[in-house]
Amino acid sequence: MPRQNKTEWATIGKIVALFGIRGEVKVLSLTDIPDRFASLDSIYIGSADQHYECYVIESVRPYKGDMFILKFKGINSANDAEALRHQDLCISESQLAQLPPDLYYQHDILGLQVFTLGNREVGEIIDIMPTGGNDVYILRTPERTQVMIPAIKEIIKQIDLVRKVMYIDPMPGLLDDEAVIDDPNKSDEGDDA
């Protein structure tokens, strides 16, 4: 069996619930391509901590908002479909559409090391929170705390996927612990007054 790692797969949806008694499932779409599921004959289902299995898509229909109803070959009852609940729907990275310059897939951003333009380490991107206007990158700092960085051009200055780094120019007040980042020798054990 070939070794599978998470960089080989791109998540394009998530099974969020069962639909009816005939094995259909509700899928939350995580792709911007409107007919993405309808264009596929099969898809891989699983999660990052287990292997992915290929399922043949029998039917796809829109539901509400970013939701779709999918039916897979061999999944013919609610009991069969229950095992798929909360699983990711993935395609291989080779099936991804080519993006225009300065646009990135989420799996490209996750895991990047973030530095200021002054080359000070801010942390690693561990999650992406979508909001109405722009995404927010959640970073884990070297001190194991979390920092949130809005994904806007005024802050994100360079992304280098080859070196797996991102450079930012934080606006004043964005990094509450900027003094600690600026002075790695400063102690956290109290203020000298």
Protein Blocks (a to p, Z undefined) as FASTA:
>chain_A
ZZddfklpccfbdcfbdehjnopacdddfbfbfklmmmpcbdcdddfkbccdddddfbdc
dfehjbccdddehiabfklmmmmgoiacdddfklpccddehiacfklmgopacddfkopa
fbdcfbdcddfkbccdddddfkopacdddddfklmmbdcfknopacddddehklmmlmmm
mmmmbcfkbccZZ
